[in-house]
Amino acid sequence: MGLQVLPLAITMMAGPQIMSAIVLVTSPRPVRVSLAFLSGVLLALVVGVGVARGLAALLGTALPTSAGHHPSAVGKWVQIGLVCLLILFALKNFLGRKTAQPPKWLTTLLSATPITALRTGLLVIFTMPSDVIIMLTVGANLEHHQAGFGSALPFIGATLLIAALPLLLYLVLHKQALTAMPRVRDWMNTHSWLVNIIVCVVFITLIATGP
């Protein structure tokens, strides 16, 4: 797959997505709920990319792609529209940085059950506009190259690996992770506006550097 897999995967998990993974690691049952969360993320990625490829087949070149194929005039306007929306979203986050608050549902994850964590993994992928846009981009890339679903596995694997980093750090560096993860969680809670702006900048760059 010709996409910049790692930047896309990082963008997929930036914001409430990785914050959810960090919060779950600091919960009373970190391994069980984290594995359930990762299962939800994986399921959402598989379904989302599959649906995106189907939509790309129906819409043809209307969807943007960063592969070697040039989008149509409609695709160009879609790209311009996405960039404008991302700029407005970044500006909104910057102007509201002093009063920015993380999503209230993040605090409920401290007492999450495996079912709650599974549902959270699904929702943080399906309900985040940036993630939906990225999956549409991946689906368009697959369709333009007439590639099978297997070609999306590097993207899915990289995204899942980033989602699993808090759990992996917990398993490898148990004591250090127990100390560091709450600090990281608190920093991301108080700087959620900055995380959102970084996500916007990364995705704007990906769109702008496409053909």
C-alpha positions as CSV (number, residue, x, y, z in Angstrom):
1,M,0.0,0.0,0.0
2,G,1.5,3.3,-1.1
3,L,0.2,5.4,1.9
4,Q,2.5,6.7,4.6
5,V,1.5,3.9,6.9
6,L,3.1,5.1,10.2
7,P,1.9,8.7,10.1
8,L,-1.6,7.5,9.3
9,A,-1.5,5.0,12.1
10,I,-0.3,7.6,14.6
11,T,-3.0,10.0,13.5
12,M,-5.6,7.2,13.9
13,M,-4.7,6.8,17.6
14,A,-3.9,10.4,18.5
15,G,-6.3,12.1,20.9
16,P,-9.0,10.4,22.9
17,Q,-8.1,7.1,21.3
18,I,-4.6,6.7,22.9
19,M,-5.9,8.5,26.0
20,S,-8.5,5.7,26.4
21,A,-5.7,3.1,26.2
22,I,-3.7,4.9,28.8
23,V,-6.6,5.3,31.2
24,L,-7.5,1.6,30.9
25,V,-3.9,0.6,31.9
26,T,-4.4,2.6,35.1
27,S,-7.7,0.8,35.9
28,P,-8.0,-2.1,38.5
29,R,-8.0,-4.8,35.8
30,P,-5.6,-3.3,33.2
31,V,-4.8,-6.4,31.1
32,R,-8.3,-7.7,30.7
33,V,-9.9,-4.4,29.8
34,S,-6.9,-3.4,27.6
35,L,-7.2,-6.6,25.6
36,A,-11.0,-6.0,25.2
37,F,-10.2,-2.4,24.0
38,L,-7.7,-3.7,21.5
39,S,-10.3,-6.2,20.2
40,G,-12.7,-3.4,19.7
41,V,-10.1,-1.3,17.8
42,L,-9.2,-4.2,15.6
43,L,-12.8,-5.0,14.8
44,A,-13.5,-1.4,14.0
45,L,-10.5,-1.2,11.7
46,V,-11.3,-4.3,9.8
47,V,-15.0,-3.3,9.3
48,G,-14.1,0.3,8.6
49,V,-11.5,-0.4,6.0
50,G,-13.7,-3.0,4.3
51,V,-16.7,-0.6,4.1
52,A,-14.4,2.2,2.9
53,R,-13.1,0.1,0.1
54,G,-16.6,-0.7,-0.9
55,L,-17.6,2.9,-0.9
56,A,-14.5,3.8,-2.9
57,A,-15.5,1.2,-5.5
58,L,-18.9,2.9,-5.8
59,L,-17.6,6.5,-5.9
60,G,-14.6,5.8,-8.1
61,T,-12.1,8.7,-8.0
62,A,-14.2,11.0,-6.0
63,L,-12.4,10.1,-2.8
64,P,-8.9,11.5,-2.2
65,T,-5.9,9.2,-2.2
66,S,-2.2,9.8,-1.6
67,A,-1.3,7.0,-4.0
68,G,0.1,7.5,-7.5
69,H,-3.3,8.1,-9.0
70,H,-4.6,11.7,-9.4
71,P,-8.1,12.3,-8.1
72,S,-10.8,13.9,-10.2
73,A,-12.0,17.4,-9.9
74,V,-14.5,16.2,-7.4
75,G,-11.7,14.6,-5.4
76,K,-9.7,17.9,-5.5
77,W,-12.7,19.7,-4.0
78,V,-13.1,17.0,-1.4
79,Q,-9.4,17.4,-0.4
80,I,-9.8,21.2,-0.2
81,G,-12.9,20.9,1.9
82,L,-11.2,18.5,4.3
83,V,-8.3,20.8,4.7
84,C,-10.6,23.8,5.4
85,L,-12.5,21.8,8.0
86,L,-9.3,20.6,9.7
87,I,-8.0,24.2,9.8
88,L,-11.2,25.4,11.4
89,F,-11.1,22.5,13.9
90,A,-7.5,23.3,14.8
91,L,-8.3,27.0,15.2
92,K,-11.3,26.2,17.4
93,N,-9.1,24.1,19.7
94,F,-6.4,26.8,19.9
95,L,-8.9,29.6,20.7
96,G,-10.6,27.4,23.3
97,R,-7.4,26.0,24.9
98,K,-7.9,27.7,28.2
99,T,-11.3,26.1,28.8
100,A,-10.7,22.8,27.0
101,Q,-11.7,19.7,28.8
102,P,-11.2,16.0,27.9
103,P,-14.4,14.0,27.1
104,K,-16.3,13.2,30.3
105,W,-16.6,9.5,29.3
106,L,-12.8,9.1,29.7
107,T,-13.1,9.3,33.5
108,T,-15.6,6.4,33.5
109,L,-13.0,4.1,32.0
110,L,-11.2,3.9,35.3
111,S,-13.9,1.5,36.4
112,A,-14.5,-0.1,32.9
113,T,-15.5,-3.7,32.4
114,P,-14.3,-5.7,29.4
115,I,-17.6,-5.1,27.7
116,T,-17.3,-1.3,28.2
117,A,-13.7,-1.4,27.0
118,L,-14.7,-3.4,23.9
119,R,-17.4,-0.9,23.1
120,T,-15.0,2.0,23.7
121,G,-12.5,0.5,21.2
122,L,-15.2,0.4,18.6
123,L,-16.5,3.9,19.3
124,V,-13.2,5.7,19.4
125,I,-12.6,4.6,15.8
126,F,-16.1,4.8,14.3
127,T,-17.1,8.2,15.9
128,M,-13.9,10.2,15.4
129,P,-14.1,12.2,12.1
130,S,-10.4,12.0,11.5
131,D,-10.4,8.2,11.8
132,V,-13.3,7.9,9.4
133,I,-11.5,10.1,6.9
134,I,-8.3,8.1,7.2
135,M,-10.1,4.8,6.6
136,L,-11.8,6.3,3.6
137,T,-8.4,7.3,2.3
138,V,-7.1,3.8,2.8
139,G,-10.1,2.3,1.1
140,A,-9.7,4.6,-1.9
141,N,-6.0,3.6,-2.1
142,L,-6.9,-0.1,-2.2
143,E,-9.5,0.5,-4.8
144,H,-7.3,2.6,-7.1
145,H,-4.6,-0.1,-7.0
146,Q,-7.2,-2.9,-7.3
147,A,-5.5,-4.4,-4.2
148,G,-7.0,-7.0,-1.9
149,F,-7.8,-6.4,1.7
150,G,-4.5,-8.0,2.7
151,S,-2.7,-4.8,1.4
152,A,-4.3,-2.9,4.3
153,L,-2.8,-5.2,6.9
154,P,0.4,-3.0,7.4
155,F,-1.9,0.0,8.2
156,I,-4.1,-2.1,10.5
157,G,-1.2,-3.7,12.2
158,A,0.6,-0.4,12.8
159,T,-2.5,1.2,14.2
160,L,-3.1,-1.7,16.5
161,L,0.5,-1.7,17.7
162,I,0.3,2.0,18.6
163,A,-3.0,1.3,20.4
164,A,-1.3,-1.5,22.3
165,L,1.8,0.6,23.4
166,P,0.4,1.5,26.9
167,L,-0.4,-2.2,27.6
168,L,3.0,-3.3,26.3
169,L,4.8,-0.7,28.4
170,Y,2.7,-1.9,31.4
171,L,3.7,-5.5,30.8
172,V,7.4,-4.8,30.2
173,L,8.0,-2.0,32.7
174,H,5.3,-2.7,35.3
175,K,6.4,-0.6,38.2
176,Q,7.7,2.3,36.0
177,A,4.5,2.2,34.0
178,L,2.3,2.4,37.0
179,T,4.1,5.6,37.9
180,A,4.4,7.1,34.4
181,M,1.0,6.3,32.9
182,P,-1.1,8.4,35.3
183,R,1.3,11.4,34.6
184,V,0.9,10.9,30.9
185,R,-2.8,10.6,31.2
186,D,-3.0,13.8,33.3
187,W,-0.8,15.7,30.8
188,M,-3.0,14.6,27.8
189,N,-6.1,15.5,29.8
190,T,-4.8,19.1,30.3
191,H,-3.4,19.4,26.8
192,S,-6.1,17.7,24.8
193,W,-6.4,20.9,22.7
194,L,-2.7,20.6,21.7
195,V,-3.1,16.9,20.8
196,N,-6.1,17.8,18.6
197,I,-4.1,20.5,16.8
198,I,-1.2,18.1,16.2
199,V,-3.6,15.6,14.7
200,C,-5.0,18.2,12.4
201,V,-1.6,19.3,11.2
202,V,-0.4,15.8,10.5
203,F,-3.5,15.0,8.5
204,I,-3.4,18.3,6.6
205,T,0.2,17.5,5.7
206,L,-0.8,14.0,4.5
207,I,-3.5,15.5,2.2
208,A,-1.2,18.3,1.0
209,T,1.6,16.0,0.0
210,G,-0.6,13.8,-2.0
211,P,-0.8,14.1,-5.7
